[in-house]
Amino acid sequence: ALCKEIYIPTLVIPKLPGNFSAMGMLLAPWRQDLVRTLVGVLGKLDQQTVLAAFAELTEAAKRQLNEDELDEQNAQFDFAVDLRYRGQEHSITVPLAGPDALSHTNTAMRERFDELHDQRYGHSASGEIIEVVNLRLTATVARGDAIDSFIGAKFEAEPAPPEQKRDVIFDDPERPLQARILWRPALAPGFEVEGPAVIEEPHSTTVIFPGDVARITEHGHMVVSIKLPEGNLQ
């Protein structure tokens, strides 16, 4: 219904949609974000103070890795800094090559911040003083190819139960439409159905509106071609 309202012609419903968000959390890379406030002018920060702050963030990340029983040798540490023009409230995060990047010449960093500011706000002020607001560290550990293996695995349908039909209300409560009731785990790759239909599975139900067409891909995902209302989106 939302696709029809905002004129989106194609809807993709992944396999296991009722658990997809939770599975994403389990299969996504481990990540820990740490931040330390450090306010000063870019190019005038005390080198030892910066290095000490990044060292504390790194140690905190390593402690969390140890608590989660992850090998820090497999972790990736990405450093960044929040910058803003003096007088601004909001800052922009700029990646750093390493924890000592603020100790070197800051010409490239100024240019990068000006570029990001122009991309986000449509203008930059290359002559303005740039302030450092926060130091950041993001530690990540990859989960391997688990998510790719799951998403890209070939789908094999299970034996189909007897197909049912029942009346389903779509628009007019006084005029329900007879819809096919299908069991999604039994829908083989290449299967297509035109609505009205209801596709059920253990943790979710998909309603296919009249005129919409659902197709099962080779990986078990469902692609729905939406019959859009006539007329142009205003």
Backbone as CSV, one residue per row, in Angstrom:
resi,resn,N_x,N_y,N_z,CA_x,CA_y,CA_z,C_x,C_y,C_z
1,ALA,0.824,-1.200,0.000,0.000,0.000,0.000,0.865,1.260,0.000
2,LEU,1.948,1.241,0.751,2.843,2.397,0.788,3.513,2.611,-0.565
3,CYS,3.894,1.508,-1.231,4.505,1.633,-2.559,3.560,2.314,-3.531
4,LYS,2.296,1.959,-3.471,1.321,2.577,-4.367,1.177,4.070,-4.057
5,GLU,1.229,4.398,-2.785,1.012,5.788,-2.374,2.133,6.705,-2.843
6,ILE,3.368,6.206,-2.815,4.504,7.069,-3.174,5.172,6.624,-4.474
7,TYR,4.453,5.814,-5.265,4.864,5.453,-6.620,6.219,4.744,-6.657
8,ILE,6.347,3.698,-5.876,7.520,2.823,-5.945,7.099,1.563,-6.701
9,PRO,7.712,1.267,-7.856,7.214,0.184,-8.703,7.656,-1.218,-8.297
10,THR,8.707,-1.328,-7.500,9.235,-2.656,-7.168,9.504,-2.759,-5.673
11,LEU,9.049,-3.848,-5.087,9.242,-4.094,-3.656,9.976,-5.415,-3.492
12,VAL,11.046,-5.430,-2.708,11.807,-6.651,-2.444,11.576,-7.067,-0.996
13,ILE,11.099,-8.286,-0.822,10.890,-8.846,0.511,11.874,-10.006,0.673
14,PRO,12.893,-9.859,1.508,13.906,-10.913,1.615,13.327,-12.172,2.244
15,LYS,14.047,-13.249,2.119,13.623,-14.462,2.791,13.737,-14.268,4.300
16,LEU,12.862,-14.942,5.022,12.762,-14.818,6.484,12.582,-13.354,6.913
17,PRO,11.628,-12.628,6.355,11.509,-11.198,6.671,11.172,-10.917,8.126
18,GLY,10.452,-11.832,8.784,10.109,-11.605,10.184,11.299,-11.636,11.110
19,ASN,12.404,-12.228,10.655,13.615,-12.326,11.479,14.800,-11.601,10.853
20,PHE,14.545,-10.892,9.753,15.654,-10.345,8.972,16.463,-9.324,9.761
21,SER,15.797,-8.471,10.518,16.511,-7.452,11.297,17.390,-8.091,12.361
22,ALA,16.824,-9.067,13.071,17.604,-9.752,14.110,18.774,-10.508,13.506
23,MET,18.549,-11.141,12.356,19.635,-11.854,11.697,20.726,-10.896,11.260
24,GLY,20.322,-9.701,10.816,21.316,-8.707,10.442,22.205,-8.321,11.607
25,MET,21.622,-8.224,12.787,22.414,-7.899,13.969,23.416,-9.013,14.286
26,LEU,22.990,-10.264,14.096,23.855,-11.389,14.402,24.962,-11.577,13.370
27,LEU,24.662,-11.254,12.110,25.602,-11.513,11.040,26.475,-10.308,10.699
28,ALA,26.079,-9.129,11.170,26.850,-7.922,10.853,28.184,-7.936,11.595
29,PRO,29.164,-7.191,11.100,30.453,-7.120,11.797,30.296,-6.586,13.220
30,TRP,31.107,-7.115,14.140,31.172,-6.573,15.498,31.725,-5.161,15.407
31,ARG,31.148,-4.246,16.186,31.580,-2.857,16.101,31.483,-2.176,17.454
32,GLN,32.481,-1.380,17.752,32.482,-0.572,18.965,32.915,0.840,18.598
33,ASP,32.071,1.833,18.933,32.382,3.235,18.665,32.738,3.931,19.970
34,LEU,33.862,4.612,19.969,34.310,5.339,21.151,34.597,6.783,20.772
35,VAL,34.339,7.693,21.695,34.531,9.119,21.419,35.084,9.810,22.654
36,ARG,35.963,10.779,22.450,36.528,11.579,23.529,36.458,13.047,23.121
37,THR,35.843,13.858,23.952,35.760,15.294,23.675,37.134,15.938,23.851
38,LEU,37.540,16.682,22.849,38.803,17.426,22.903,38.623,18.648,22.015
39,VAL,38.445,19.797,22.638,38.158,21.027,21.900,39.430,21.850,21.748
40,GLY,39.683,22.278,20.525,40.857,23.103,20.251,40.887,23.490,18.785
41,VAL,41.861,24.293,18.418,42.003,24.761,17.036,42.838,23.752,16.259
42,LEU,42.350,23.410,15.068,43.087,22.480,14.226,44.475,23.026,13.922
43,GLY,45.497,22.213,14.171,46.871,22.627,13.956,47.551,23.176,15.193
44,LYS,46.786,23.402,16.273,47.373,23.959,17.487,47.153,23.073,18.710
45,LEU,46.708,21.833,18.488,46.510,20.923,19.603,47.856,20.392,20.092
46,ASP,47.914,20.115,21.373,49.123,19.533,21.940,49.255,18.085,21.464
47,GLN,50.390,17.760,20.876,50.586,16.450,20.282,50.450,15.334,21.310
48,GLN,51.045,15.490,22.455,51.000,14.438,23.464,49.592,14.230,24.003
49,THR,48.834,15.306,24.105,47.452,15.196,24.576,46.609,14.385,23.589
50,VAL,46.803,14.669,22.295,46.058,13.942,21.265,46.428,12.469,21.276
51,LEU,47.711,12.180,21.305,48.160,10.789,21.280,47.698,10.037,22.525
52,ALA,47.716,10.709,23.667,47.269,10.065,24.898,45.778,9.755,24.850
53,ALA,44.987,10.674,24.289,43.544,10.450,24.187,43.238,9.285,23.257
54,PHE,43.911,9.236,22.111,43.691,8.117,21.192,44.174,6.801,21.803
55,ALA,45.237,6.854,22.594,45.724,5.638,23.249,44.693,5.107,24.246
56,GLU,44.036,6.016,24.969,42.997,5.592,25.915,41.808,4.980,25.172
57,LEU,41.435,5.580,24.044,40.341,5.016,23.265,40.705,3.629,22.738
58,THR,41.941,3.485,22.287,42.386,2.189,21.763,42.378,1.126,22.850
59,GLU,42.844,1.473,24.045,42.841,0.516,25.140,41.425,0.132,25.537
60,ALA,40.514,1.103,25.517,39.119,0.806,25.837,38.529,-0.159,24.809
61,ALA,38.865,0.035,23.542,38.375,-0.862,22.490,38.940,-2.259,22.675
62,LYS,40.201,-2.353,23.030,40.820,-3.660,23.231,40.213,-4.383,24.432
63,ARG,39.874,-3.640,25.476,39.227,-4.261,26.636,37.869,-4.844,26.241
64,GLN,37.129,-4.108,25.400,35.830,-4.606,24.961,35.994,-5.828,24.068
65,LEU,37.001,-5.827,23.225,37.278,-7.004,22.411,37.562,-8.214,23.294
66,ASN,38.345,-7.999,24.336,38.675,-9.086,25.248,37.439,-9.587,25.986
67,GLU,36.586,-8.658,26.419,35.358,-9.060,27.115,34.442,-9.870,26.212
68,ASP,34.439,-9.553,24.924,33.594,-10.272,23.968,34.315,-11.471,23.360
69,GLU,35.499,-11.769,23.900,36.277,-12.944,23.489,36.608,-12.912,21.997
70,LEU,37.052,-11.737,21.543,37.470,-11.567,20.165,38.958,-11.249,20.125
71,ASP,39.643,-11.769,19.127,41.076,-11.570,18.984,41.329,-10.175,18.411
72,GLU,42.067,-9.348,19.137,42.318,-7.990,18.657,43.155,-7.984,17.391
73,GLN,43.841,-9.087,17.090,44.604,-9.168,15.856,43.688,-9.142,14.629
74,ASN,42.431,-9.541,14.833,41.466,-9.542,13.728,40.669,-8.250,13.641
75,ALA,40.951,-7.312,14.525,40.181,-6.076,14.585,40.793,-5.007,13.681
76,GLN,39.927,-4.157,13.166,40.358,-2.992,12.400,40.035,-1.746,13.206
77,PHE,41.016,-0.852,13.353,40.846,0.369,14.132,40.854,1.564,13.170
78,ASP,39.747,2.290,13.138,39.617,3.457,12.269,39.484,4.709,13.127
79,PHE,40.364,5.661,12.888,40.397,6.893,13.665,39.746,8.027,12.881
80,ALA,39.154,8.963,13.616,38.489,10.102,12.977,38.444,11.263,13.954
81,VAL,38.070,12.429,13.420,37.980,13.626,14.242,36.750,14.413,13.811
82,ASP,36.062,15.009,14.775,34.926,15.884,14.484,35.430,17.316,14.368
83,LEU,35.132,17.940,13.223,35.603,19.311,12.975,34.423,20.228,12.693
84,ARG,34.638,21.513,12.935,33.630,22.527,12.617,34.335,23.858,12.435
85,TYR,33.696,24.760,11.708,34.203,26.125,11.656,33.913,26.793,13.002
86,ARG,34.804,27.646,13.422,34.604,28.332,14.707,33.284,29.101,14.677
87,GLY,32.485,28.901,15.727,31.190,29.544,15.818,30.040,28.645,15.415
88,GLN,30.344,27.517,14.767,29.294,26.583,14.388,28.905,25.695,15.565
89,GLU,27.675,25.193,15.499,27.219,24.242,16.517,27.472,22.803,16.089
90,HIS,27.207,22.509,14.803,27.309,21.138,14.315,28.683,20.881,13.719
91,SER,29.138,19.651,13.880,30.452,19.261,13.374,30.306,18.186,12.306
92,ILE,31.404,17.924,11.597,31.470,16.886,10.571,32.621,15.951,10.917
93,THR,32.377,14.665,10.822,33.408,13.672,11.118,34.308,13.475,9.910
94,VAL,35.614,13.615,10.129,36.605,13.473,9.063,37.540,12.321,9.420
95,PRO,37.680,11.318,8.553,38.571,10.189,8.844,40.023,10.638,8.967
96,LEU,40.765,9.914,9.800,42.194,10.158,9.970,42.972,8.940,9.494
97,ALA,44.144,9.175,8.958,44.982,8.058,8.524,45.489,7.247,9.711
98,GLY,45.608,7.883,10.858,46.090,7.207,12.053,45.987,8.123,13.244
99,PRO,46.305,7.627,14.445,46.159,8.448,15.653,47.080,9.655,15.695
100,ASP,48.152,9.630,14.899,49.089,10.758,14.917,48.844,11.736,13.779
101,ALA,47.742,11.579,13.031,47.506,12.439,11.865,47.337,13.900,12.254
102,LEU,46.805,14.175,13.433,46.627,15.562,13.873,47.946,16.213,14.240
103,SER,49.003,15.432,14.333,50.297,15.978,14.702,51.078,16.449,13.482
104,HIS,50.592,16.093,12.273,51.290,16.466,11.054,50.683,17.739,10.479
105,THR,51.146,18.116,9.313,50.561,19.279,8.654,49.084,19.043,8.388
106,ASN,48.274,20.053,8.546,46.823,19.892,8.483,46.223,20.441,7.199
107,THR,47.060,20.706,6.187,46.549,21.259,4.935,45.552,20.325,4.277
108,ALA,45.927,19.056,4.144,45.038,18.080,3.500,43.749,17.905,4.302
109,MET,43.850,17.946,5.634,42.666,17.771,6.467,41.722,18.965,6.334
110,ARG,42.298,20.160,6.248,41.464,21.350,6.045,40.731,21.247,4.713
111,GLU,41.444,20.839,3.678,40.823,20.718,2.357,39.716,19.665,2.373
112,ARG,39.949,18.563,3.072,38.936,17.519,3.144,37.712,18.002,3.888
113,PHE,37.911,18.732,4.985,36.770,19.259,5.747,35.992,20.265,4.902
114,ASP,36.699,21.156,4.198,36.018,22.123,3.330,35.180,21.392,2.276
115,GLU,35.744,20.323,1.712,35.035,19.548,0.691,33.783,18.897,1.268
116,LEU,33.905,18.264,2.447,32.749,17.623,3.077,31.690,18.649,3.472
117,HIS,32.132,19.807,3.946,31.193,20.860,4.327,30.427,21.350,3.107
118,ASP,31.111,21.493,1.988,30.454,21.935,0.764,29.449,20.889,0.275
119,GLN,29.808,19.604,0.400,28.894,18.540,-0.016,27.628,18.540,0.835
120,ARG,27.788,18.779,2.119,26.643,18.683,3.034,25.802,19.949,3.041
121,TYR,26.442,21.106,3.020,25.709,22.353,3.208,25.683,23.258,1.972
122,GLY,26.415,22.883,0.920,26.402,23.681,-0.296,27.362,24.858,-0.296
123,HIS,28.210,24.941,0.710,29.204,26.022,0.735,30.316,25.640,1.702
124,SER,31.425,26.316,1.599,32.533,26.136,2.530,33.192,27.486,2.766
125,ALA,34.037,27.547,3.791,34.710,28.799,4.144,36.181,28.486,4.399
126,SER,36.936,28.408,3.322,38.318,27.927,3.407,39.213,28.810,4.271
127,GLY,38.822,30.047,4.466,39.670,30.929,5.260,39.346,30.941,6.742
128,GLU,38.292,30.267,7.140,37.858,30.290,8.534,38.714,29.371,9.417
129,ILE,38.732,29.697,10.698,39.410,28.835,11.670,38.584,27.566,11.859
130,ILE,39.255,26.426,11.882,38.583,25.138,12.069,38.897,24.623,13.468
131,GLU,37.844,24.226,14.159,37.999,23.703,15.512,37.848,22.187,15.542
132,VAL,38.621,21.560,16.395,38.455,20.147,16.727,37.469,20.055,17.877
133,VAL,36.515,19.112,17.772,35.504,18.947,18.816,35.667,17.615,19.538
134,ASN,35.759,16.529,18.767,35.868,15.194,19.356,36.901,14.368,18.606
135,LEU,37.489,13.424,19.319,38.320,12.382,18.721,37.500,11.100,18.721
136,ARG,37.588,10.324,17.648,36.777,9.110,17.528,37.629,7.910,17.140
137,LEU,37.175,6.754,17.615,37.774,5.480,17.233,36.658,4.479,17.012
138,THR,36.688,3.799,15.870,35.741,2.732,15.581,36.524,1.439,15.389
139,ALA,36.219,0.456,16.215,36.859,-0.860,16.117,35.849,-1.845,15.548
140,THR,36.253,-2.595,14.536,35.359,-3.566,13.909,36.072,-4.899,13.742
141,VAL,35.261,-5.959,13.781,35.755,-7.313,13.502,34.778,-7.953,12.530
142,ALA,35.270,-8.377,11.390,34.406,-8.968,10.372,33.862,-10.309,10.844
143,ARG,32.658,-10.652,10.381,32.038,-11.941,10.707,32.323,-12.977,9.635
144,GLY,33.248,-12.712,8.751,33.498,-13.644,7.658,32.473,-13.444,6.564
145,ASP,32.189,-14.497,5.846,31.257,-14.396,4.726,29.883,-14.939,5.076
146,ALA,29.524,-14.919,6.378,28.253,-15.515,6.805,27.062,-14.850,6.139
147,ILE,27.049,-13.526,6.097,25.897,-12.827,5.529,25.810,-13.057,4.035
148,ASP,26.970,-13.052,3.331,26.950,-13.298,1.900,26.491,-14.723,1.598
149,SER,26.924,-15.664,2.431,26.518,-17.053,2.223,25.019,-17.210,2.408
150,PHE,24.463,-16.503,3.385,23.025,-16.624,3.636,22.221,-15.966,2.530
151,ILE,22.577,-14.733,2.185,21.821,-13.998,1.182,21.931,-14.662,-0.186
152,GLY,23.132,-15.157,-0.505,23.365,-15.691,-1.840,23.128,-17.182,-1.988
153,ALA,22.704,-17.860,-0.924,22.502,-19.312,-1.011,21.327,-19.636,-1.931
154,LYS,21.483,-20.667,-2.729,20.401,-21.115,-3.593,19.238,-21.599,-2.733
155,PHE,18.035,-21.238,-3.146,16.846,-21.601,-2.371,16.230,-22.886,-2.919
156,GLU,15.919,-23.796,-2.020,15.240,-25.029,-2.387,13.906,-25.084,-1.655
157,ALA,12.836,-25.213,-2.430,11.495,-25.208,-1.849,11.186,-26.534,-1.180
158,GLU,10.374,-26.458,-0.131,9.923,-27.666,0.544,8.635,-28.157,-0.114
159,PRO,8.215,-29.387,0.183,6.968,-29.881,-0.423,5.797,-28.953,-0.122
160,ALA,4.973,-28.718,-1.132,3.875,-27.766,-0.997,2.657,-28.409,-0.349
161,PRO,2.051,-27.737,0.624,0.789,-28.207,1.181,-0.342,-27.908,0.202
162,PRO,-1.517,-28.487,0.387,-2.638,-28.176,-0.511,-2.942,-26.677,-0.498
163,GLU,-3.102,-26.103,-1.698,-3.387,-24.674,-1.799,-4.818,-24.390,-1.352
164,GLN,-4.994,-23.271,-0.666,-6.305,-22.861,-0.180,-6.708,-21.538,-0.826
165,LYS,-7.979,-21.221,-0.695,-8.492,-19.920,-1.105,-9.450,-19.424,-0.036
166,ARG,-9.488,-18.108,0.152,-10.458,-17.535,1.088,-10.710,-16.091,0.728
167,ASP,-11.804,-15.557,1.226,-12.157,-14.167,0.967,-11.289,-13.243,1.805
168,VAL,-10.771,-12.215,1.157,-9.895,-11.249,1.824,-10.385,-9.840,1.477
169,ILE,-10.471,-8.985,2.474,-10.886,-7.597,2.255,-9.672,-6.762,1.864
170,PHE,-9.769,-6.071,0.743,-8.692,-5.176,0.303,-9.129,-3.721,0.419
171,ASP,-10.139,-3.311,-0.360,-10.605,-1.923,-0.330,-12.015,-1.801,0.242
172,ASP,-12.916,-2.562,-0.272,-14.323,-2.458,0.113,-14.706,-3.600,1.047
173,PRO,-15.008,-3.311,2.316,-15.393,-4.369,3.256,-16.623,-5.146,2.821
174,GLU,-17.437,-4.509,1.991,-18.646,-5.171,1.518,-18.390,-6.095,0.333
175,ARG,-17.201,-5.990,-0.233,-16.900,-6.791,-1.424,-15.520,-7.432,-1.297
176,PRO,-15.371,-8.421,-0.417,-14.091,-9.127,-0.307,-13.781,-9.878,-1.596
177,LEU,-12.497,-10.105,-1.828,-12.052,-10.818,-3.023,-11.511,-12.188,-2.637
178,GLN,-11.760,-13.171,-3.483,-11.224,-14.495,-3.224,-9.734,-14.496,-3.579
179,ALA,-8.910,-14.847,-2.617,-7.457,-14.785,-2.782,-6.843,-16.161,-2.613
180,ARG,-5.778,-16.393,-3.369,-5.004,-17.620,-3.193,-4.196,-17.516,-1.899
181,ILE,-4.173,-18.594,-1.120,-3.397,-18.645,0.125,-2.227,-19.584,-0.122
182,LEU,-1.026,-19.033,-0.111,0.172,-19.785,-0.477,1.135,-19.878,0.699
183,TRP,1.911,-20.954,0.717,2.916,-21.187,1.761,4.287,-20.866,1.160
184,ARG,4.900,-19.791,1.633,6.116,-19.295,0.986,7.262,-20.306,0.971
185,PRO,7.536,-21.055,2.034,8.649,-22.014,1.959,8.494,-23.036,0.847
186,ALA,7.271,-23.207,0.315,7.042,-24.184,-0.748,7.049,-23.559,-2.137
187,LEU,7.304,-22.247,-2.228,7.302,-21.567,-3.524,8.710,-21.640,-4.125
188,ALA,8.839,-22.367,-5.217,10.140,-22.605,-5.834,10.621,-21.369,-6.581
189,PRO,11.931,-21.235,-6.781,12.448,-20.134,-7.587,11.780,-20.095,-8.958
190,GLY,11.426,-18.901,-9.381,10.739,-18.729,-10.649,9.227,-18.691,-10.525
191,PHE,8.696,-19.073,-9.360,7.248,-19.062,-9.176,6.723,-17.629,-9.226
192,GLU,5.587,-17.424,-9.887,4.945,-16.119,-9.945,3.475,-16.252,-9.583
193,VAL,2.956,-15.234,-8.950,1.533,-15.193,-8.635,1.066,-13.752,-8.743
194,GLU,-0.106,-13.575,-9.362,-0.711,-12.246,-9.442,-1.799,-12.136,-8.395
195,GLY,-1.832,-11.013,-7.691,-2.824,-10.802,-6.662,-4.228,-10.693,-7.221
196,PRO,-5.216,-10.970,-6.393,-5.120,-11.038,-4.928,-4.578,-12.375,-4.436
197,ALA,-3.645,-12.284,-3.479,-3.073,-13.483,-2.879,-2.522,-13.133,-1.504
198,VAL,-2.419,-14.151,-0.672,-1.807,-14.011,0.642,-0.712,-15.070,0.731
199,ILE,0.505,-14.640,0.988,1.645,-15.559,1.078,2.067,-15.642,2.539
200,GLU,1.867,-16.797,3.127,2.146,-16.999,4.548,3.472,-17.732,4.735
201,GLU,4.096,-17.495,5.866,5.305,-18.212,6.261,5.381,-18.198,7.781
202,PRO,6.333,-18.913,8.395,6.302,-19.068,9.852,6.280,-17.765,10.648
203,HIS,6.967,-16.707,10.167,7.103,-15.502,10.979,6.624,-14.241,10.278
204,SER,5.884,-14.378,9.187,5.441,-13.189,8.463,4.339,-13.568,7.488
205,THR,3.596,-12.562,7.048,2.561,-12.737,6.031,2.663,-11.580,5.041
206,THR,2.640,-11.907,3.756,2.706,-10.897,2.700,1.384,-10.883,1.951
207,VAL,0.793,-9.710,1.845,-0.455,-9.551,1.102,-0.128,-8.994,-0.277
208,ILE,-0.541,-9.725,-1.321,-0.326,-9.282,-2.693,-1.633,-8.675,-3.193
209,PHE,-1.624,-7.378,-3.443,-2.831,-6.666,-3.848,-3.235,-7.056,-5.269
210,PRO,-4.485,-6.894,-5.620,-4.941,-7.190,-6.969,-4.120,-6.434,-8.006
211,GLY,-3.644,-7.159,-9.011,-2.836,-6.546,-10.057,-1.345,-6.570,-9.793
212,ASP,-0.930,-6.727,-8.541,0.487,-6.844,-8.236,0.952,-8.263,-8.552
213,VAL,2.216,-8.399,-8.908,2.768,-9.709,-9.265,3.998,-9.987,-8.411
214,ALA,3.991,-11.122,-7.709,5.119,-11.528,-6.874,5.879,-12.652,-7.561
215,ARG,7.206,-12.544,-7.523,8.057,-13.565,-8.126,9.129,-13.977,-7.129
216,ILE,9.429,-15.289,-7.085,10.463,-15.817,-6.197,11.767,-15.923,-6.970
217,THR,12.837,-15.326,-6.423,14.136,-15.378,-7.091,14.843,-16.691,-6.782
218,GLU,15.961,-16.908,-7.453,16.711,-18.140,-7.256,17.256,-18.263,-5.836
219,HIS,17.358,-17.140,-5.128,17.866,-17.163,-3.758,16.748,-17.150,-2.713
220,GLY,15.500,-17.206,-3.176,14.386,-17.280,-2.241,13.812,-15.951,-1.832
221,HIS,14.301,-14.860,-2.390,13.727,-13.562,-2.082,12.491,-13.335,-2.948
222,MET,11.603,-12.471,-2.485,10.372,-12.196,-3.207,10.431,-10.787,-3.790
223,VAL,10.221,-10.677,-5.099,10.199,-9.391,-5.778,8.767,-9.142,-6.240
224,VAL,8.183,-8.046,-5.781,6.801,-7.725,-6.093,6.766,-6.535,-7.046
225,SER,6.164,-6.750,-8.218,5.942,-5.658,-9.167,4.610,-5.006,-8.824
226,ILE,4.666,-3.736,-8.474,3.496,-3.029,-7.970,2.708,-2.407,-9.121
227,LYS,1.409,-2.629,-9.131,0.528,-1.958,-10.089,0.219,-0.568,-9.530
228,LEU,0.859,0.440,-10.121,0.736,1.797,-9.597,-0.548,2.448,-10.093
229,PRO,-1.086,3.376,-9.311,-2.285,4.106,-9.748,-1.992,4.899,-11.010
230,GLU,-3.009,5.119,-11.801,-2.829,5.916,-12.997,-2.582,7.372,-12.630
231,GLY,-1.828,8.062,-13.494,-1.506,9.455,-13.235,-0.071,9.585,-12.752
232,ASN,0.417,10.815,-12.704,1.784,11.086,-12.301,1.842,11.576,-10.864
233,LEU,2.968,11.277,-10.225,3.172,11.758,-8.864,3.352,13.269,-8.889
234,GLN,2.539,13.982,-8.122,2.594,15.440,-8.100,3.575,15.922,-7.032
